[in-house]
Amino acid sequence: MEGYLALMIPIVALMIPIVAIWTKHQQRLAEMQIGATAEQTAEKAAQYASHIQRLEDRVQVLERIVTDGGYNVAAQIEALRDTRRVDEGAGVPLGIEKKERV
């Protein structure tokens, strides 16, 4: 039993600094990971803020189009299409009688 105790005392004495060094290393690794995560989070937040700003700008443009009376643009385009169909001289006529291929 004395031999066992005599062997354990130096081993424990050597293990204490090793454990201290290992825990300090683990702490530094954790701090580095936290720093990297914070940096990535800040970068993502900046990207999201930029994206949100672009979307808000687009929504403002759409709101301006709708409120400035430009909402009936589709109706005006359809009206232009209808007048083209009415015009006889519009476009190049196909020789359907001659069974011309397009």
C-alpha positions as CSV (number, residue, x, y, z in Angstrom):
1,M,0.0,0.0,0.0
2,E,2.9,2.3,0.8
3,G,4.4,1.7,-2.6
4,Y,1.1,2.5,-4.3
5,L,0.7,5.8,-2.4
6,A,4.3,6.7,-3.1
7,L,3.7,6.2,-6.8
8,M,0.4,8.2,-6.9
9,I,1.8,11.3,-5.2
10,P,4.2,12.2,-8.1
11,I,1.6,11.3,-10.7
12,V,-1.0,13.6,-9.1
13,A,1.6,16.3,-8.7
14,L,2.4,16.1,-12.4
15,M,-1.3,15.9,-13.4
16,I,-2.2,19.2,-11.8
17,P,-0.2,21.5,-14.2
18,I,-1.3,19.4,-17.2
19,V,-5.0,19.8,-16.3
20,A,-4.4,23.5,-15.7
21,I,-2.8,23.9,-19.1
22,W,-5.5,21.9,-20.8
23,T,-8.4,23.9,-19.2
24,K,-6.7,27.2,-20.2
25,H,-6.4,25.8,-23.7
26,Q,-10.0,24.8,-23.8
27,Q,-11.0,28.3,-22.5
28,R,-9.1,30.0,-25.3
29,L,-10.7,27.7,-27.9
30,A,-14.1,28.6,-26.6
31,E,-13.3,32.3,-26.7
32,M,-12.1,32.0,-30.3
33,Q,-15.2,30.2,-31.3
34,I,-17.4,32.8,-29.7
35,G,-15.4,35.5,-31.5
36,A,-15.8,33.8,-34.9
37,T,-19.5,33.3,-34.3
38,A,-20.0,36.9,-33.3
39,E,-18.2,38.0,-36.5
40,Q,-20.3,35.8,-38.7
41,T,-23.5,37.0,-37.0
42,A,-22.6,40.6,-37.5
43,E,-21.8,39.9,-41.2
44,K,-25.2,38.1,-41.7
45,A,-27.0,41.0,-39.9
46,A,-25.4,43.5,-42.3
47,Q,-26.4,41.4,-45.3
48,Y,-30.0,41.1,-44.0
49,A,-30.1,44.9,-43.4
50,S,-29.0,45.6,-46.9
51,H,-31.5,43.1,-48.4
52,I,-34.3,44.6,-46.3
53,Q,-33.4,48.1,-47.5
54,R,-33.5,47.0,-51.1
55,L,-36.9,45.4,-50.6
56,E,-38.3,48.5,-48.8
57,D,-37.1,50.6,-51.8
58,R,-38.8,48.3,-54.2
59,V,-42.0,48.5,-52.2
60,Q,-41.9,52.3,-52.1
61,V,-41.6,52.3,-55.9
62,L,-44.6,49.9,-56.2
63,E,-46.6,52.1,-53.9
64,R,-45.8,55.1,-55.9
65,I,-46.9,53.4,-59.1
66,V,-50.2,52.3,-57.6
67,T,-51.0,55.7,-56.0
68,D,-49.9,57.9,-58.9
69,G,-52.6,56.6,-61.2
70,G,-50.2,54.3,-63.0
71,Y,-52.2,51.3,-61.8
72,N,-54.3,51.2,-65.0
73,V,-51.2,50.6,-67.1
74,A,-52.4,47.1,-67.9
75,A,-55.8,48.5,-69.1
76,Q,-54.0,51.1,-71.3
77,I,-51.8,48.3,-72.8
78,E,-54.9,46.2,-73.6
79,A,-56.5,49.3,-75.2
80,L,-53.5,49.7,-77.4
81,R,-53.7,46.1,-78.4
82,D,-57.4,46.4,-79.3
83,T,-56.7,49.4,-81.5
84,R,-54.0,47.5,-83.4
85,R,-56.4,44.7,-84.2
86,V,-58.9,47.2,-85.5
87,D,-56.4,48.9,-87.8
88,E,-56.4,47.2,-91.2
89,G,-53.0,48.4,-92.2
90,A,-51.2,47.3,-89.1
91,G,-48.6,44.6,-89.6
92,V,-47.7,42.5,-92.6
93,P,-50.6,40.4,-93.9
94,L,-50.0,36.8,-94.6
95,G,-51.0,35.3,-97.9
96,I,-53.5,32.8,-96.5
97,E,-55.1,32.3,-99.8
98,K,-51.8,31.1,-101.2
99,K,-51.3,28.9,-98.1
100,E,-48.1,30.7,-97.2
101,R,-46.2,29.1,-94.4
102,V,-45.0,31.1,-91.5
